[in-house]
C-alpha cells in the first residue's frame, strides 16, 4: 500500500490556489477539467516534493472544485488537519499574515503554528529540525479562533 493524496473541496479555486501555492508555497503538478461533470481537479505537492510528484511518488493534496456547487464546506470533528514541515516558521507566518491570513495558533514556541485555508481547512506548520528561539511578536500573540 502507498499513500496517494488527501482531497479537499474548495469553493473558489482562484482564492484557494492563491493561498496554497502563492502564500503557502505548494506547487501545482497536475490539473484536469471535467466538462461533463462540471468540476476541476488540481493536484499540489509541497515544493520539496515537486520532483518526485511528477512521477506520482509523492503524497499530494487534491483540490476539487465543483463548478456549480453552493454547498457549505464546514468540517466535522472527524477531520483533523494537514501538516507541513517548513524551513522558517517565523518567516512563513509573517508572509501569511502580510497576505491577510489569520495565524490561529502563533508559533510562540518557535516550533508549531496553525492557520486555515480559505475553505476552513486546518493546517499545522512545523519548524524543520530544532525549534527557533522564541521571539516577538509571536511570544505574546494570542490564539485566534479554532484550529
Secondary structure, DSSP 8 states (H G I E B T S, - for coil): ----EEEEE-S-HHHHHIIIIIIT--EEEEEEEETTTTEEEEEEE-GGGHHHHTTT-S-EEEEEEETT--------TT---EEEEES-HHHHHHHHHHTT--EEE--TTSSEEEEE-TT--EEEEEESSS-----TTTTT----S--
